[in-house]
């Protein structure tokens, strides 16, 4: 009798171990989420949507969960109405968002003709010169998007000329938003959310581990060596003092979360409640994702599933306090 009880206990433990192992394997192989929406806070969502739809004809005014929204292909930009201007400082991890355009200079020309558009200058040195499109100044050095002071001196000495071709540019949007338009691309589409991360290479590993983001080609960093010194500042940049370019990022569907290292020593704040409130990703099995993330110790900002437009969702926190929503779309 005692042997039978021991055997029963062993078999039960074995069955439990198999279930746990199967669940762990299933969680590890959950498909990479798709990009669902960027959520903005706005004092006038209808006016903001009109603005974006006018500047980017591939988008259209729509509704989501009975509320006004912007639809860009299979991507949404959702808006929550707020009574006062949503803050953009202190800086959160979400910096700006943007579109691919067919011809960056044709888009620039169009925006220059529109009196209600505020173009954002890209400073070419800390002495104050600027352009509106990155390709109208010296091309980046060694595969970078910019040049350091010494690389600018080299460009001057060698008489390196701008290409005036494809490049990136910025305009100011409703509620203080920064919007990037980048070309020359095959078609206009919403293509990225640009972010700051405390440690860009470590952030890549976090997204790969917890959200099954694809591994970047040639990635060699591990958790043991993902923290690296900050680079030199380079130009062109939205700030006259230059930009710290230490790139990284992941892709969900056809939308990139691209980032650079944060630009100063200040602590990045949580994005919830700011202009760029959160990023939402599309999953097909929310319960499996919740089990995986809980087992991995990921912080839940809203632990219990709630509904967004009739869809179940949870909210988690990313590596630099960015709010990330997982929305279940069957």
C-alpha positions as CSV (number, residue, x, y, z in Angstrom):
1,X,0.0,0.0,0.0
2,X,2.8,2.4,0.9
3,X,4.6,1.6,-2.4
4,X,1.4,2.3,-4.3
5,X,1.1,5.7,-2.5
6,X,4.7,6.5,-3.3
7,X,4.2,5.5,-7.0
8,X,1.0,7.7,-7.2
9,X,2.9,10.7,-5.7
10,X,5.8,10.2,-8.2
11,X,3.4,9.9,-11.1
12,X,1.5,13.0,-10.0
13,X,4.7,15.0,-9.6
14,X,5.9,13.8,-13.0
15,X,2.6,14.8,-14.6
16,X,2.8,18.3,-13.0
17,X,6.4,18.7,-14.2
18,X,5.3,17.8,-17.7
19,X,2.5,20.3,-17.6
20,X,4.8,23.1,-16.3
21,X,7.4,22.3,-18.9
22,X,4.8,22.3,-21.6
23,X,3.4,25.6,-20.5
24,X,6.9,27.1,-20.3
25,X,7.7,25.8,-23.8
26,X,4.4,27.2,-25.1
27,X,5.2,30.6,-23.5
28,X,8.7,30.6,-25.1
29,X,7.3,30.0,-28.5
30,X,4.4,32.5,-28.4
31,X,4.5,34.4,-31.7
32,X,6.0,37.9,-31.7
33,X,3.2,40.4,-31.2
34,X,2.1,42.8,-33.9
35,X,1.9,46.6,-33.5
36,X,-1.7,47.7,-32.6
37,X,-1.7,51.4,-31.7
38,X,0.1,54.4,-30.3
39,X,-2.1,56.2,-27.7
40,X,-1.9,59.9,-27.4
41,X,-3.4,62.4,-24.9
42,X,-4.9,65.5,-26.6
43,X,-6.9,68.5,-25.6
44,X,-8.7,68.3,-29.0
45,X,-8.6,64.8,-30.5
46,X,-10.8,65.7,-33.5
47,X,-8.5,68.6,-34.5
48,X,-5.4,66.5,-34.0
49,X,-6.8,63.7,-36.2
50,X,-7.7,66.3,-38.9
51,X,-4.1,67.5,-38.8
52,X,-2.5,64.1,-39.2
53,X,-5.0,63.0,-41.9
54,X,-4.1,66.1,-43.9
55,X,-0.4,65.8,-43.7
56,X,-0.3,62.0,-44.4
57,X,-2.9,61.1,-47.0
58,X,-2.4,57.4,-46.5
59,X,-4.2,57.8,-43.1
60,X,-7.9,58.3,-42.5
61,X,-10.2,59.5,-39.8
62,X,-11.9,56.6,-38.1
63,X,-13.4,55.5,-34.8
64,X,-12.2,52.9,-32.3
65,X,-14.4,51.9,-29.4
66,X,-16.8,54.7,-30.3
67,X,-14.0,57.3,-30.0
68,X,-12.3,59.3,-32.8
69,X,-9.1,57.8,-34.0
70,X,-6.6,57.8,-36.9
71,X,-6.2,54.7,-38.9
72,X,-2.9,54.1,-40.8
73,X,-3.2,50.8,-42.6
74,X,-3.5,48.1,-39.8
75,X,-2.1,50.6,-37.2
76,X,-4.2,52.9,-35.1
77,X,-3.3,56.2,-33.4
78,X,-5.8,56.5,-30.5
79,X,-6.6,59.6,-28.5
80,X,-7.8,60.3,-25.0
81,X,-9.3,63.8,-24.4
82,X,-7.7,65.7,-21.6
83,X,-8.6,69.1,-20.1
84,X,-5.1,70.6,-20.0
85,X,-2.1,70.3,-22.3
86,X,-0.5,66.9,-21.8
87,X,3.1,67.1,-20.6
88,X,6.1,66.3,-22.7
89,X,8.6,66.9,-19.8
90,X,10.2,65.5,-17.9
91,X,11.3,63.2,-20.7
92,X,9.7,59.7,-20.9
93,X,11.1,56.9,-23.0
94,X,8.7,57.8,-25.9
95,X,10.3,60.6,-27.9
96,X,8.4,60.9,-31.2
97,X,6.7,58.9,-34.0
98,X,6.7,59.0,-37.7
99,X,5.9,58.0,-41.2
100,X,7.8,56.9,-44.3
101,X,7.1,59.2,-47.2
102,X,7.8,58.7,-50.9
103,X,10.0,61.8,-51.3
104,X,11.2,63.7,-48.3
105,X,12.0,66.9,-50.3
106,X,8.6,66.9,-52.0
107,X,7.0,66.5,-48.6
108,X,9.1,69.3,-47.2
109,X,8.1,71.6,-50.1
110,X,4.4,70.8,-49.4
111,X,4.8,71.6,-45.7
112,X,6.6,74.8,-46.4
113,X,3.6,76.0,-48.4
114,X,1.2,75.3,-45.5
115,X,1.1,78.3,-43.2
116,X,-0.2,76.2,-40.2
117,X,2.9,73.8,-40.3
118,X,5.8,74.4,-38.0
119,X,8.9,72.8,-39.4
120,X,11.6,71.8,-36.9
121,X,15.2,72.7,-37.7
122,X,17.9,70.2,-37.7
123,X,21.0,71.9,-36.3
124,X,24.2,71.1,-38.3
125,X,26.7,72.2,-35.6
126,X,26.6,73.7,-32.1
127,X,27.3,77.0,-33.8
128,X,23.7,77.2,-34.9
129,X,23.5,76.4,-38.6
130,X,20.5,74.3,-39.6
131,X,18.7,72.4,-42.4
132,X,15.2,71.0,-42.6
133,X,16.1,67.6,-44.1
134,X,19.1,65.6,-42.9
135,X,20.4,65.0,-46.5
136,X,20.9,68.7,-46.9
137,X,24.0,68.6,-44.7
138,X,27.0,66.4,-44.6
139,X,26.2,62.7,-44.8
140,X,26.7,60.6,-41.6
141,X,30.1,59.1,-41.0
142,X,30.9,55.4,-40.7
143,X,27.3,54.3,-41.1
144,X,25.9,56.7,-38.5
145,X,23.1,59.2,-39.0
146,X,25.4,62.0,-37.9
147,X,28.9,63.4,-37.5
148,X,30.8,64.3,-34.4
149,X,32.8,67.5,-34.2
150,X,35.9,65.9,-35.5
151,X,34.0,64.2,-38.3
152,X,32.4,67.5,-39.3
153,X,35.9,69.0,-39.4
154,X,36.9,66.1,-41.7
155,X,33.9,66.7,-44.0
156,X,34.9,70.4,-44.3
157,X,38.5,69.6,-45.0
158,X,37.6,67.0,-47.6
159,X,34.8,69.2,-49.1
160,X,32.2,66.4,-48.6
161,X,28.9,67.6,-50.0
162,X,25.3,66.8,-49.0
163,X,23.5,64.3,-51.1
164,X,20.2,66.1,-51.1
165,X,18.5,62.7,-51.5
166,X,16.6,60.5,-49.0
167,X,16.8,61.7,-45.4
168,X,14.8,62.4,-42.3
169,X,13.0,65.6,-41.2
170,X,10.6,66.8,-38.5
171,X,7.5,68.9,-38.1
172,X,5.7,70.0,-35.0
173,X,2.2,68.5,-34.3
174,X,-0.8,69.0,-32.1
175,X,-0.3,69.1,-28.4
176,X,3.5,69.6,-28.8
177,X,4.1,66.3,-30.7
178,X,7.2,65.8,-32.7
179,X,6.5,64.0,-36.0
180,X,9.2,62.5,-38.2
181,X,8.8,62.0,-42.0
182,X,11.5,60.0,-43.7
183,X,12.1,59.2,-47.3
184,X,12.5,58.2,-50.1
185,X,10.4,55.1,-49.6
186,X,8.2,53.0,-51.8
187,X,5.0,54.1,-50.1
188,X,3.8,56.4,-47.3
189,X,3.0,54.5,-44.1
190,X,3.2,54.8,-40.3
191,X,6.5,53.1,-39.6
192,X,8.0,53.8,-36.2
193,X,7.9,55.1,-32.7
194,X,11.2,56.6,-31.7
195,X,12.3,56.2,-28.1
196,X,15.0,56.8,-25.6
197,X,16.4,54.0,-23.5
198,X,18.7,54.1,-20.4
199,X,20.8,51.3,-21.9
200,X,19.8,50.7,-25.5
201,X,21.5,47.3,-25.9
202,X,20.0,46.0,-22.7
203,X,16.6,47.3,-23.8
204,X,16.9,45.1,-26.9
205,X,17.6,42.1,-24.8
206,X,14.5,42.9,-22.6
207,X,12.2,43.1,-25.5
208,X,13.6,39.9,-27.0
209,X,13.3,38.0,-23.7
210,X,9.9,39.2,-22.5
211,X,8.1,40.0,-25.8
212,X,9.8,37.6,-28.1
213,X,11.0,40.4,-30.4
214,X,13.1,39.2,-33.3
215,X,16.9,39.3,-32.7
216,X,18.7,42.0,-34.6
217,X,21.1,40.8,-37.3
218,X,24.7,40.6,-36.0
219,X,23.6,41.2,-32.4
220,X,26.4,40.1,-30.0
221,X,25.5,41.8,-26.7
222,X,24.5,39.9,-23.6
223,X,23.2,40.9,-20.2
224,X,26.8,40.8,-19.1
225,X,28.0,43.5,-21.6
226,X,24.9,45.4,-22.7
227,X,25.8,48.5,-20.7
228,X,28.3,50.6,-22.6
229,X,29.6,54.2,-22.3
230,X,27.7,57.0,-24.0
231,X,29.0,58.1,-27.4
232,X,30.1,61.6,-28.5
233,X,27.4,64.0,-29.6
234,X,26.8,64.4,-33.3
235,X,24.8,66.4,-35.8
236,X,22.3,67.0,-37.4
237,X,20.2,67.1,-34.4
238,X,17.0,68.7,-33.1
239,X,19.0,70.2,-30.2
240,X,21.7,72.7,-31.0
241,X,24.0,70.9,-28.6
242,X,23.9,67.7,-30.7
243,X,22.6,64.3,-30.1
244,X,23.9,61.2,-28.3
245,X,23.4,58.5,-31.0
246,X,23.6,55.0,-29.7
247,X,21.0,53.2,-31.8
248,X,18.9,50.1,-31.1
249,X,15.4,48.8,-31.4
250,X,13.0,46.1,-32.3
251,X,10.2,45.5,-34.8
252,X,6.6,44.4,-34.2
253,X,4.9,43.7,-37.5
254,X,6.0,46.4,-39.9
255,X,6.4,49.1,-37.2
256,X,9.8,49.7,-35.5
257,X,10.4,50.8,-32.0
258,X,13.7,52.6,-32.7
259,X,15.8,54.2,-30.0
260,X,18.9,56.0,-28.9
261,X,20.4,56.3,-25.5
262,X,18.8,58.9,-23.2
263,X,20.3,62.3,-23.7
264,X,21.2,63.3,-20.2
265,X,21.5,61.9,-16.7
266,X,18.0,62.7,-15.6
267,X,15.8,59.7,-14.8
268,X,13.3,58.9,-17.6
269,X,9.7,59.1,-16.2
270,X,6.8,56.8,-16.8
271,X,4.9,57.6,-20.0
272,X,1.4,57.2,-18.6
273,X,-0.4,60.5,-18.5
274,X,2.1,62.2,-20.9
275,X,1.4,63.3,-24.5
276,X,2.7,59.9,-25.7
277,X,0.8,57.8,-23.2
278,X,1.6,54.2,-24.2
279,X,2.3,51.8,-27.0
280,X,0.0,48.8,-27.7
281,X,0.9,45.5,-29.1
282,X,-1.4,42.9,-30.7
283,X,-1.4,39.3,-29.3
284,X,-3.7,36.4,-29.9
285,X,-3.6,34.6,-26.5
286,X,-3.5,37.1,-23.7
287,X,-3.7,34.6,-20.9
288,X,-0.6,32.8,-22.1
289,X,1.3,36.1,-22.3
290,X,0.2,37.1,-18.8
291,X,1.4,33.8,-17.5
292,X,4.8,34.2,-19.3
293,X,5.3,37.8,-18.1
294,X,4.3,37.0,-14.5
295,X,6.7,34.1,-14.4
296,X,9.5,36.4,-15.7
297,X,8.8,39.1,-13.1
298,X,7.7,41.8,-15.5
299,X,5.9,44.7,-13.8
300,X,2.2,45.0,-14.5
301,X,0.9,48.6,-14.4
302,X,-2.7,47.3,-14.7
303,X,-2.6,43.7,-13.5
304,X,-6.2,42.5,-14.2
305,X,-7.4,42.3,-17.8
306,X,-9.6,45.1,-18.8
307,X,-11.3,46.0,-22.1
308,X,-10.3,48.4,-24.9
309,X,-12.9,48.6,-27.6
310,X,-14.3,45.2,-26.5
311,X,-10.8,43.7,-26.6
312,X,-9.1,42.3,-23.5
313,X,-5.9,44.0,-22.5
314,X,-3.2,44.4,-19.8
315,X,-0.6,47.0,-19.3
316,X,3.1,46.3,-18.4
317,X,6.2,48.5,-17.9
318,X,9.2,48.4,-20.2
319,X,12.8,48.7,-19.3
320,X,12.8,52.6,-19.2
321,X,9.4,52.9,-17.7
322,X,7.5,53.0,-21.0
323,X,3.9,51.8,-20.7
324,X,3.2,48.8,-23.0
325,X,-0.3,47.5,-23.5
326,X,-1.0,44.0,-24.8
327,X,-4.3,43.8,-26.6
328,X,-5.9,40.5,-27.5
329,X,-7.1,40.3,-31.1
330,X,-8.3,36.8,-32.0
